[in-house]
Amino acid sequence: MSTLFRTKSVEQSVRETEEPGHRLRRDLSALDLTVFGIGVVVGTGIFVLTGRVAKEYAGPAVALSFVFAGIVCALAALCYAEFASTVPVAGSAYTFSYATIGEFPAWIIGWDLILELALGAAVVAVGWSGYLVSLLDSAGVHLPASLAGEHATFNIPAVLIVLAVTALLVLGVKISSRVNAIMVAIKLSVIALVVIAGLFFINADNYKPFIPPAHSTPAVDGWKAPLLQVLSGVTPVAFGWLGIFGAVAIVFFAYIGFDVVATAAEEARRPQRDLPIGIIASLLICTALYVAVSLVVVGMQHYSELSESAPLADAFKSVGHPFFATLISVGAIFGLTTVVLILLLGQSRVFFAMSRDGLLPQWLAEVHPRYGTPARSTIFMGVVVALLAGLIPLSALAELVNIGTLFAFVVVAIGVIVLRRTRPDLPRSFRTPLVPLTPILAVLASVFVMLNLPVETWVRFFVWMLIGSAVYFLYGRHHSRVQERSENSGRVVI
């Protein structure tokens, strides 16, 4: 049992970043990291989820759901910022867990991050395909339903965007950062225009009632019911305050990815300074944008009439301004492209870190000699995500991404407390305030949101974790580099 919880020291993790063939190029500034965070967070939440959640769960109070989700993320962000500046190594929560809790928990978190980032990228790629179909339809170009859109037999646009982004990531993190910055500027301009223009079409009556009375709906029937409501014995309901909290668990998908900034720790020029800035600044900016857009869209069109697939675009159509709908579709295409780009960047770095540790095949950890990127792990995961996006309708699995992220938040928050006690001597350029209170609040808030996810999501999550455990015991445990070092030294590292 002791080998399952063997840790890898912070010093050893940092030394391995300088090994020949495993050294990533440090090209990212604080601004680059902040733009990465905005690029990955501002996407699906604004362009897709707002309508669905307002219509099925919270009504106009969806803005409160975004605020509550932002608070949960802010608590976790403070913990991520301390870890990322103290352990500036690729892998994010996986690396942090390896340094504090042990190898098997680290593996579980790495497996969990694969679920979060790979499945998240595939889900967003499918959404990207849907917006492309809508834009082309408005231009008179009609793609076959079997080859494009969420219900396609083989979703070619989704596959192509994933493969294009994969190629860009292989070419270098700096060029990826520049392309991301251009697309982020475009989508932020579109969002700003939408908010300003939408203010002129707000009907105050659409905000009444701001919190609709709670009642049972098909959205919370059976296996779709929030686990907390099932465990408490109440009849599952949407709307009301329970609906707002249930909506938090869904709109949480909109915040997926700010933790990806931490996965790029090894490529930051000054990680101790730049990573906390990138994580916290991007989260604050994105929360403000979500609240503004959600208030505008439910003010323009009654929540019961909102579109679930393209709420912003259809809200402008409902007030007789289809031009804005086309503009929003263009912004959504750029916006969702950056989300796919950065989720794949984070996924490839987690995969790279796990491979470098021997828990996955080590040949995947080779860095490209010219581009300085983990090319093999990037290409491997790019192909996997492309196949997922092309073959599987993934919208129903989006909540799986949420539970995976929240689980990582819990482990990182616990890890901050553990590392403060076990290694108080480590230099920390950023310190989470009010430890252990802030990490404890982060754990409680994350668990509360997890409990508001549907029962079926928990079942799928446990199945995924069981598969991951089997892979670890069949492969990772026996190929671990920590295990090899302990055997070579003739002792067990605990």
N, C-alpha and C positions, 0 to 999 in steps of 0.2 A: 504493500500500500504506500510505503514511503516514496517509492519511485514515481508514483502518480502526482505527487506534490513537490517534486524537486524543482527548484527555481533556477533561473539563469540571472546572474548578477547584472545590475545596471552597467557596471564597468565592462563586463564581457559583451553585453549587447552593443555598447558603443564601439568597442574594439573591432567587432565583426563588420561594422559598416566600412572599415578601411581595408578590408581584405581584398587582394587583387582578384578581379573578376566579379566582385560583389559590391563594388563601390558605385553609388549613384552620384550623378552630377548635381551640385548645389547651385541652382539657378533661380530660385524663387524668393521674392521679396515679401514684405508684409502686405503690400498692395496686391501682389499676385495672389497671395493666399486668401485675402478678403474677397477678391473678385471670384476666385474659385468657389468660396463658400456661397456667395450670392448666386453664382452660376448654377450650382447644384440645387440650392434650396428653392429659388424662384423658378417655378416650372409647373409641375402637375397640380400643386395646390391652388394656384391662381387660375390656371387655364382650364382645369377639369374638375377638381374636387369641390369647389365652392358651391356649384349648383346642386350636386348630388346630396351633399351634407345638409344644405339649407332646406332642400325639398323633403328629405326623408327623416332627418334627425332633430334639427335645431331651429328651423325658421330663420328670421332675421338675426337671432342671437348667435348665429354661426360666428360672428365677430368675437363673441366671448370665448367660443371654443378655440379660436386661433390664439387668443390672449393666454388662455390656460395652458395650451400646448406649448406656447412660447416660454412660459414660466418654467414648465418642466424641463424644457431643453436648456434654459438658462442655468438652472441648478446643475445639470449635467455638464454644461459647457465650462463652468468654473472648475470642475474636477478634471475635465479633459485638458484644460489649459495648464494646470499644474503638472500633470503627467507628461504632456507633450513637451513642455519646456525643460523638464527634469530628465526625461528619457527620449531624446530627439532621434528616434529610430523608426523606420518604416514599420507599419503593422498596426498602429493605433491600439485599440483595446486589447488585441491579441498580445502585443509586446508588453503592454502594461501588466496584463495578468500573469505573464510568464515571470516577470520580475517580482511579483508580490505574492501570488496565491499558489502557483505551481503549474506544471506542464499540462496535466490533463484538463484543469479548468481553462488554461490558455488555449488548448486545442478546441475545446467546446466553444469558446468565444470566437476563435478563428473560423470554425465551421459555421457558427452563427452569422459572422460577418459575410461569409460567402453567400449565405441565404439572403442577407439584407442587400448587399451591393449587386450581386449578379442578377437576382430575381428583380430587384428594383430597376436595374438598367433595362432588363427585358420588358418589364411592364411599361416603362416610359417610352421605349422604342415602339411598342404597339400603339400607344397614345399618339406618338409622332406620326405614325402611319395614318391614323384616323384624321388628324388635322390636314395632312397632305391631300388625302382623298377629298376632304371638304373644300380645300382651296382650289384644287384642280376642277372639281365639279362646278364651282362658281365661274371658272374660266372656260367652261364648255368641254373639258377633257374628262372623260369618264373611265376610271380604271375598273377592271372586272372585280366583282365582290369576292371572288375566289382567290384573288392574288393580292388584295390590299384591304386594310381595315381590320378591326378587331376579330371579326368572324371569318377571316380568310382561311382557306385550306392551307395555303402556304403564303405567309405575309412577306412578299418580296421587299417592299419599301422598308419595313422594320429590319430585315436582314441587311440591306444595303447600308442603312445609316449606322448600324453597329459595326460593320466591317470597315466603313470609311473612318469612323472615329478610332477604331483599333489601329489602323494604319497611321493616323495622325499621332497617336500616343507613342507608337514605336519610334517615330522620327525625333522625338525629344520633348521634354517637359516644358521647355521655354517656348517652343513654337506652339505647343498645345495651349500654353498660357496666353499667348498673344491672340490666337484664334478665339479662345474663350472670351477674352476681354472685349473683342469686337462684337461678338454675338450678345454678350451681356449688356453692352451699351445699347444695342438695338432693342433688345426686349425691355430694358428699363425705360427707354424712350417711349415705346408703345404703351407700357403700363401707365406711365405718367400722363400720356395723352388720354388714355381711357378714363383715368380717375378724374381729370380736369373736365373732359367732355361729358362724362357721365353725371357730373354734378348738376348740369343743366336739365337733366331729364328725370331727376329724382321726384317721386311722388311720396309725400310724407305718409299717406295712408297705407303704403306698402309695409311700413314698419309696425303696423298695428295688427295684432299684439306683437310686441317685440319678442316675448317668450310665449309661444303658443301653448295652450293647455296640453298636458300629457295625455296620450292615448295610445292604445296598441295599434300597430301597423304591420303589414307583411314584411317590412324591413327588419323587424326584430322577432319574427316568429321562429319557433323550433331551434335548430342548430345555429341560427343567426342571432339568437338572443345574447346580450352581454353576459359574460360569466358571472359578474358580480350580482346582477339582478336574479340570475338563476339560483346562486348560492344563498341569497338573502330571502328567497321564497316569494318575492313580489312578482306580480304579472309584468312581463317585459313590456316596456313602453318606449315610445319615441316622444320627442318634444318635452316641454317642461325642463326642470333642472336635470333630471336623469337623462333626458335626450341630449342636453348640452354636454354632459360628461361623456355620454356615449359617442357624441360627435368628436370630442377631443381625441378619442382613440383612433378615429378615422382620419381626421385632418392632420394627425401626427405624421402621416405619410408625406405631407407637404414640407415637413422639416427634415425629412430624411436626407442625410448627406453633409450637414455642417460638420459632423465628426470626421468626414473624409479629409478635411483640412489636416487633421492629426496624422493621417496615413502618409502625408507628404512631408513629414518631419525631417526625413533624411535628405530631402532636396531643398530645404530652406537655407538661405545664406546665413541668417542669424536666428536659429530656431528658438533660443531662449527668449528672445524679444518678439520675433515675428509671429510665432504660432499663437500665443494668447491674443494678440491683436486680431489676427485673421479669424479665429474662432468666434470671439465675442462680438467683434464689429459686424461680421456678416450676419450673425443671428439677430442682432438688434435691428439692422436695416430691413431684413426680410420680414420680421414680425410686424413692423410698421407698415410695410407694403401690403401684407396679407389683410390686416385689419381695414386699411383704407379701401382696398378693392372689394372686400366682402360687403362692407357697408354700402358702397356704391351700387353693386350689382343687385342686392336685395331691395334697394331703394328704387331702382329703375323698373324692376319687374317683380310681381308678387311671388313670394318664395314657392308657392304651390305650382306655379307655372314655369319655373326655371328649367332650362335644359340640363340634362345630366352629362351630356357629352361635350358641349361647348357653351357653357352658361354665359360667358362674357359676350361672345359673338352674337348669340341668339337674343340676348338682352337688348343689344343695339338694333337688331332686326325688328324686335317688338315695338320699338319707338320710331320705326321708319327710317333708320340710318344704316343700310346694309354696307355702305363704304367702310364704316368702322369695323363691321364684322370681318370684312376681308383683311383689313389692317391687323386685326387681332389674330387672325389665323396665321399671317406672316410672322407676327411676333411670337406666337406659340411655337411655330416650327423652329425658329432660332432658339427660343427658350428651352424647349425640350431637347434640342441637340446638345446644349451645354450640360444638361442634366445627365444624359447618356455618357457624354465625354468624361465627366468628373466621377460618376459612379464607377465607370470602367477603370479610371485611373486609380481610385481607391481600392477596387477589387484586385487589380494586378499587384498593388503594393502589399496587400495582406497575403496574397498567394505567394509573392516573392519572399516575404519574411518567413512564412511557414516552411517554404522549400529550403531556404538558407539554413533553417534550424534542423532540417532533416525529417520533419514530420510529414512532408510531402516529398516527392522525388527531387533530389538536389539539382538535377540537370535543368530544372525549371527556374533556378535562381541565378543563372548566368546573365550578366549584364552585357548589352551590346557594346563592343569595343569602340564604335564610332559615335553612336548616339547617346551612350550613357544611360540607357533605359533598360528595365527588365523585360527585354523583348520577348523572350520565350513565354514567360507567364502571361504577358499582355496578349500575345497571339492566341495562346491556349484558351484563356478565359473569353477573349473576343469571339472565338469560334463557338464556344459553349453558349454564350449569351445570344449570339445570332441564331443558333438553332432553336433555343427556347422562344425567342421572339417570333421566329418564323412559323413554328409548328403548334404552339400552345396558346389558347386564349387566356390571358393571364390576369384580367381585371379582377376576377374573384379571389385571386391569391395575394392581392395588394396588402391585406391585413397581416399576412405572414411576414412581410418586410417590417411592419411596425413592431410586431412582438419581438423580432430578432434584434432590432435597434434598441428597444427598451431594456431587453435583457442585458445587452452590452453596457447600457447606462448604469444598471444596477451594479455590475461587476466593477466598472471603473470607479464608481463612487466608493465602494467598499475598499478597492485597492488603494485609494488615497489615504484612508485611515490606516490601513496596514503598513504602507510605506512610511508614513509619518512615525509609526512606532518602531518599525524594524530598521529604518535607515534615516534617523533624524539628522545625520551628518551630511546628507546629500545637499549640494547647492541647489536652491530653488529660486530661479529668477522671477517666477510667478507663484504665489501661494494662494490656494483656495481660502477665502475668508471664513472665519467662524467654524473651523474644524474642531470637533466632528459634526457640529450641527448641520452645516450645509450639505455634506455628503449623505447624512441620515435623511434629510429632507428630500434629497435627490432620489434616494432609494425608495422612500415611501411614495413620492409622487409618481415615479416610474411604475412601481407595482400597482398603484391605483389605476393608472391608465391601462396597464396590461389587463387588469381584471374587468375593464369595460370593453375589451375586445370579445368578439363572438366565440361561443363554445367551439365551433368547428375550427377556428384558428388555433386554439390551444391544442386540439387533437392533432392537427397537421404539424404543429411545432414540436410536439413530443415525438412524433414519428421521425421527423428530420433529425432530432437530437439522438435518437436511438441509432439511426443509420450512421451518424457521425461518430458515435462511441464505438461502433463496430469497426469502422475504418481505422480509428486510432489503435485499438487493441490488435488488429490484424497487421497493421503496417507502421503507423507513426511511432508507437512505443518502442519498437525494436530498431528503428533507424534514427532515432533522436541523436543529435550531435552532443547534447548534454550527457546522454547515456554513454556514448562512445568515449567522451573525455573521462567519465567516472571509471569506466572499465580500464582505460589506459593508465589511469593513476592508481588503480587498485583499490579504489574506495567508492562508496556511494555518496553522491552529492544530494543533500536534502535541503 
